[in-house]
């Protein structure tokens, strides 16, 4: 007897190769613990049905083009989207039964349509963008064959005149509709600007594109529109609606890690808005923005650095020095901050630094009494400068004077309590 399964060996092998290649393409994302949609149990199943139903609908009725479709999860079975999804899939299953009974030669293409969707149904592997047109490239081949076969069957009906004209009319309408959509979509790719504009027209919650569109407007000299885009994310939030007055930075920080992509885009917009104000010369307003960011992220040197630049531009040199010193405490190798600090130092500070350098050279020559005398002079000249006291600590430590070393490093820590090097040196002395 004929072994029917042998007919499908080639197809099964092709499917296996396809899944292997797909796993290689998406596998590195499968272990991402911060997936935006950590759905489980019944809710996961409801959303799985919704995604499959959306793809099935889009195969015949493509959506208006968008670079990013924000996915809104279903939470309950009785939601309208859930009922519509189950209804559409029931029709798809019914179509599969009809094909099995009346046109088995097409059953392969029916399964092709849905099997090629399987790699895109693993939510953790896909991040934010679950429903994307490009995932339909392979499934559309099966759908096209099935649709062509259905129209051909109508054309060959036993009532040729009425049914053939009906089939021909449907085919013409579909082809014209798809051709029109293809033509309109081509226009969205004329430039980055048209692409981002269309994406936000189609889905205003596509938060990824606000910053790109703002940058494009700024490059084109449309500064007011750029500013509007930078500040639009206060009113955007994927999923549940934000409060009427907009979502605050504190609320964004409190979001669970699954929303980290939105959080990153939100604060990227805040950072770029502050940079926009700085470039436009609105230094006071830029400083306010940077202070807000520093209150949320106190350990990020870039915010403190630009705050220092704002203070320098507005003549607030003491505040500028404090900001640049804070940057150097967080990152002692920040060359730009050191250059800026040197630029805004007072004459007394510069003289004190010069004396410290002179003392350092004397200490290298083991002329310790002269170095100590100069460092005490430097400390008197600039009482707020911790560097002379730290140099004194080094000399006292090397010359076996632990109590004087402790006093010197303690004074340095009083002037710069967050300096990790000072803290380490103080702890190295042990308990008095």
N, C-alpha and C positions, 0 to 999 in steps of 0.2 A: 504493500500500500504506500501511496505517496506520503512523504513526511512534509506536511504543510509548513511546519515551523522553519524548514530550511529556506523557504522563500524569504523569510524575514531576517536571516542571519546578517546580511549586508546592512540592512537598515538598523538593526540593533547595534552592530559594530560602529556605524556612523554616529548613532546617538551616544554611545560610550565615549567616542573620541570627542564629540562636542562637549560633553560634560567635563571631561578631563581638561580641555582647553579653557572652558569657562571657569573651572575651579582655579586654574593657574592665574586667570585674570582677576578673580575676585577673592581668592582664598586668603590673601594677606589681610583682608578686612574682617574675616569671619570672627576673629577673637577680640574685636574691638569692644571693650567693656562699657564704653560710654555711648552706646547707640542712642540715637535720638528717640527711638521707638522701642523701648524694652517691654513689649507687649507679651502677656502670658495668658495661658488658659483660654477661656471662652472669648475674651476680648481679642486675643491674637487671632482666633479662628474667624471672628466677625470681620476683622480688618483684612485677613487673607482673602475672604470672599469678596470684600469690597474692591481690593486691588485687582483680582482676577476679572471681576465684572467690569471695572473701568477699562482694563486693557481690551477686553472683548468688545466693548462699545467703541473704543477708539479705533479698532481695526476697521470698522465700517464708517464711523462718523468721527474723523480726527478732530481734536479740540483746536481752538485758536492757538497759534504758536506762542510758546513761552519758553524762555531759557531755563526756568525753574518752576516746577509745580509744587506748591506747598501742600503737604499731605495732612489732612485733618482726620485723626483716628475716630472710629466709631466706638462708642462705649456701651450701647444698649441695642438689643435686637430690634426693638420696635421703632427705632429711628427710621425716618423716611429713606435715607441713603441705604440703610441695611436691608430694608424690605425690597427696594428697587434692585439691589445687588443680587439678592437671593432669587428674585423673579427672573432677572436676566440670565443667571446661571442655569436656572431650571429650563429656560428656553434652549440654552446651548446644549444641555444634556439631552433634551428632546430631539434636537437636531442630530446629535450623535446616534441616537436610537434609530431615527429614520434612515440615516446614511447606512447604518449596519444592516438594516432590513432591505433596503432598496438599491443601494449603490456601494457595495463593499469595497470596490476599487478606490473609493475616495476616503475610506476610513483612515488610511495612512496619513492623508493631509489634514484630517480632523485632529488626529493625535499630534501631528507635527506642530499645529498651531498652538497647542497648549503645553506640550512638552518643552518647546523652546522658551517658554516663559518661566519654567521652574527656577532657573538660577536667579531670577529677579524677584523671587518671592521670599527670599531670606532677608528679613528686615535689617538685622544687625549689620549685614554686609553692604548695605546701600546708603547708610547715613540718613541725611535729610530728604534726599530726592528719590522717593520711591516710585513715582509714576513719571516716566520720561519717554518721549516719542522714540528715541533711538533704540530703546529696548524692544521695539516692535518691528525692527528690520527683518529678522528671521521669521517671527510668527506671521507677518503680513504675507509671506510667500504662500503659506498654507491657506490663509483666508482668501487670498486672490484666486487660488485654484478652485476652492469650494464655491466662491461666488460666480466664477466663470462657468463652472459645471452647472450651477443652478440656472443661470441664464440660458445656457445651451439646452438644458432640459426643457425649459419653457419654449424655446424656439422650435424644438422638435415635437411639440405637443400635437395631439390628434386634431386640435382645432386651430389650424395654422393662422388664419387671417387675424383673429382677435388676439390670440395669445402671443403670436410672433411679434405683432406690433407692440404689445405690452412689454415683452422681453426686450425688444429693440429700444423702446422708449426708456425703460429703466436703465439699460446699459448706457445709453447716451447721456441720461441725466447724471448718472454716477461719474462717468468719465469727465463730463463737463464740470461737475462740481469739484472733483479732485484736481482737475487741471487748473481751475480758478484758485483753489486753495494753494496749490504749488506756486502759481504766479504771484499771489499776494505774499507768500512767505519769503520768496526770493528777495522782495524789497526790504525785509527786515534785516537782511545781512549786508546792506549797503555800507554800514559803518557800525562801530561800537555803540554810537549814540542811538541809532534807530533800533538796534537789538535790545539795549537796556530799556528804552522807552516802551517798546512793545511788551517786553516781559513784565514790566510793572503795570502796564495797562491791563494785561490779562490777569495778573495776580498781584495785587498791591501788597500782599504779605510776603512776597519774595525778597526777603530782607537782604539777601546777598548782593543785590544789584544797586542798592541805594548809594553805597560808597563809590562804586565804579561810575555810576551816572553823575554823581557830584564831581568826581575828578574830571570827567569829560567836559562838563559844563565849565569848570574852572579853567581848563586848558583852552577852551573856546572864548574865554573872557566873559562868560555869562555868570558873574560872581553871585548875583542875588539868587539865581536858581541853584547854583552850587551850594550856597549856604542853606537854602531850604531843604535840599536833599540830605545834607549832613545832619540836620536836626529832625528828619522825618522818622527815624527809628524810635523816637519817644512815643510815637503813636502806632507802632507796628509790633505785632507779636504773633508768632505762629501758634495756632491752636486756639485756646480760649482768648476772649477779647481782653485787652488791657483796661485799666481803670479809665474813667472818662477824661481825666486830666492828663493821661499819658502814664507810661510806666517809668518809675524812678530808677536811677542807677543802683540804689540799695536793693530794690526789688529784683533787678536783673542779676545782681550778685547772689541773691538768695535762691535763684532758680536751681533746680537739681542739675546734675552734671549732664544729663541727657540733652539739655538745651545749651550746651557749651558753644555750638556753632553760632547761635543767635547772640549769646553773650559776647563772643569774640567780635562779631560784626558790630554790635552795639557800641562797645568801647573803642573799636577801631574808628567808628564815626566820631565819637567824642574826641579822640586824639587828633583826628584830621581837622575837626572843627577848630580846635585850639591852635593848630598849626596854620590854618587858614587865617585866623585873626592875627597871628604873629606876622605872617607874610604881608598882611594888609596894613601893618603898622598900628593895629589896635592893641597895644601892649597891655594896658590895664585889663581889658576884657579877656585877653589871652591868659593873663596871670590868674584871673578868677577861674577859668576853665582848668588850668593846670593844678590849682589848689584843690579843686573838687576831685580831680583824678588822684592827686597825692593822698587825699584823705581816704580814698578807697584802696589805693595801691601804694603804701608808704615806702616800699622797698624797690621801686622801679626808678633807676637813676635817670632815665630819659626825661621823665616829667620834671624832676628836680632841676635837671640841667637847663631845660627851656624856661622854667620859672626863673632861674638865675639870669638867663638872657633877658627876660622881660624886665626884671628888676634893674638890670644894668641899663637897658634902653630908657627907662623912666628915671634914671638918676638915683635909684635907691641902692647905693653901693654896698651898704652894710648888709641889707637883706640878700643882695646878690652874692656877697662873699659867703654868707651862711648857707645859701643854696648850693653853691659850688663845693663848699667844704663837706656838706652832707653827701653830695655825689661821690666825692673821693673817699668818704668813710665806707660807702657801699661798694665802691669799685676803685681801689687805689691806683689802678692802671688806666683810668679814664683820662687820656692825654688832653682832650679838648677842655675838660673841666679844669685841669691843672693850668692850661694856658689862660683860660678865662679868669681863674682865680688870681693868677699873677697880674693880669691886666687890671683888675679892680681893687687890688690891695692899696691900702693907704700908704703914704710915704713912710710912716713909722713902721708899718708891717714889712715893707720892702727893706728898710734898713735892718730890721730885726732878722729877717731871713738872710741878709748878706752876712751879718755877724755869726749866725748859726753855721753858715757855710765855711766861714773863716775858722770857727772853732772846730768844725769837723776835720779840716785839714791839719790843724794843730794836734788834734787827738790821734790822727793817723801817725804823726811823728812822735807820739808818746809825750808831748808837751802838755800834760794834763792840767797843771795849775793855771797856765795861760788860757787854755780852752775853757776851764771852769769860770774864770774871771770874765771872759768875753760872753759866755752864755748867760751869766747873771745880768750882764749889761743888756743883752738882747731881751731878757724877760722883763726888765724894768721898762725898756723902750716900748714893748708891745705886750701889755699884761694879759691880753686875751689870746695870745699865741701859745699853743701847747708845745710847739716844737722845741724851744730851748729847754724845757723841763724834761722832755723825752731824751734829748741829747745828754743832759746832766745825769739822768738815770743810767744811760749806757756807760758813761765815764765812771760813775761811782761803783757800778756793778763790776766793771773791769778792774778797778783799783781796790776791790775788797772792802767797800764801805756800804754794807747792806742797808743800814738804817737810813742813811742819806739817799740811797737809791730808792728805798720805799717812799720816802717823803717826796722825791722828785716825780716818780711815776704816779703817785697819788694826786699830785697837783695837775699833772697832764690829764689824768682821767677826769678831774673836776672840770677842766676846760673843754674836754671832748669825751664825754662819758660813753659814747657809742663806738668809739674807735676800738676795733677788735684787736689790733696790735698792742695797744696800751693795756687792754684787759688781759691779754695773754701774758704780757711782761709782768703785770701786777700779780697775777696768779702764780707765776713762776717763782716768786719770792717766798711763797708759802705763808703760813700763819705767823704773825709776829710773836 
